[in-house]
C-alpha cells in the first residue's frame, strides 16, 4: 500500500477550484478556490518514494482562518506541487467573476 495503510482520496482540479473527496462508505467532498492555496509541500515515506507517490500538503487561506488539505498518495507528487503552485499564482492574479 503506497499510502502506508491509509485510504487515498480522489481529487479534481478545475480552472477555479480544487476538489478533494475522502471516504469509502460515507464520502465528503471539500472545495477550495485556487487563489486560496499557498505553501504547498510534499511528504513521502520510504515506501511511497519507492513507488513514485507521495502526499501533497496544501495550506489554504480562507476568510475565517486556515485549513490544511492532504492529497494522499498521489503519483508524481513534485509535479502536482508545481502545478498547484502555478495555477494558484495565476488564480490570485485574475479578478473574481462572482
Phi, psi and omega per residue, in radians:
X1 nan 1.996 -3.088
X2 -1.140 -0.450 -3.085
X3 -1.471 0.065 -3.135
X4 1.259 0.537 3.117
X5 1.678 -0.108 3.138
X6 -1.628 2.582 3.049
X7 -1.367 2.170 3.132
X8 -1.338 2.637 3.138
X9 -1.613 -3.056 3.072
X10 -2.033 2.473 -3.027
X11 -2.344 2.550 3.130
X12 -2.428 2.350 3.121
X13 -2.042 2.170 3.075
X14 -1.971 -3.010 3.134
X15 -1.142 -0.445 -3.056
X16 -2.211 -0.212 -3.068
X17 -2.460 2.727 2.945
X18 -1.937 2.234 3.101
X19 -1.928 2.350 3.106
X20 -2.222 2.077 -3.135
X21 -1.957 2.248 3.139
X22 -2.184 2.642 3.022
X23 1.969 2.792 3.136
X24 -2.018 -1.105 3.138
X25 -1.438 -0.662 3.027
X26 -2.099 2.197 -3.110
X27 -1.920 2.608 3.056
X28 -2.233 2.261 3.085
X29 -2.021 2.156 3.064
X30 -1.856 2.549 3.077
X31 -2.138 2.502 -3.081
X32 -2.334 2.222 3.061
X33 -1.138 2.380 -3.090
X34 -1.067 -0.589 3.124
X35 -1.161 -0.273 3.135
X36 -1.477 -0.262 -3.047
X37 -1.326 2.420 3.042
X38 -2.692 2.850 3.047
X39 0.838 1.274 -3.092
X40 -1.736 2.158 -3.057
X41 -2.142 2.896 3.073
X42 -2.157 2.336 3.022
X43 -2.100 2.402 3.093
X44 -2.447 2.295 2.955
X45 -1.403 2.964 3.108
X46 -1.048 -0.735 3.134
X47 -1.146 -0.757 3.110
X48 -1.057 -0.786 -3.122
X49 -1.044 -0.730 3.136
X50 -1.123 -0.513 -3.119
X51 -1.686 0.019 3.079
X52 1.312 0.435 3.090
X53 -2.180 2.975 3.093
X54 -3.000 3.021 3.109
X55 -1.697 2.270 3.071
X56 -1.770 2.061 -3.087
X57 -1.729 2.025 -3.062
X58 -1.983 2.130 3.064
X59 -1.642 2.346 -3.017
X60 -2.164 2.263 3.039
X61 -1.666 2.252 3.039
X62 -2.175 2.904 -3.102
X63 -0.990 -0.479 -3.079
X64 -1.842 0.082 3.130
X65 2.638 -2.649 -3.099
X66 -2.221 2.587 3.034
X67 -2.165 2.826 2.986
X68 -2.182 2.227 3.128
X69 -1.989 2.286 3.113
X70 -1.976 1.967 3.060
X71 -1.486 1.854 -2.950
X72 -1.520 2.358 2.999
X73 0.915 0.832 3.103
X74 -1.504 2.500 3.065
X75 -1.168 2.583 3.114
X76 0.810 1.061 -3.033
X77 -1.076 -0.526 3.127
X78 -1.154 -0.682 3.099
X79 -1.162 -0.685 3.108
X80 -1.128 -0.767 3.086
X81 -1.000 -0.838 -3.124
X82 -1.116 -0.701 3.109
X83 -1.106 -0.808 3.133
X84 -1.115 -0.672 3.061
X85 -1.063 -0.749 -3.118
X86 -1.152 -0.892 -3.079
X87 -1.221 -0.540 3.110
X88 -1.250 -0.649 3.076
X89 -1.123 -0.729 3.098
X90 -1.115 -0.731 -3.121
X91 -1.122 -0.614 3.125
X92 -1.197 -0.402 -3.141
X93 -1.516 -0.275 -3.103
X94 -1.541 2.420 3.031
X95 -1.232 2.518 3.127
X96 -1.307 2.449 -3.111
X97 -1.727 0.074 -3.128
X98 -2.074 nan nan
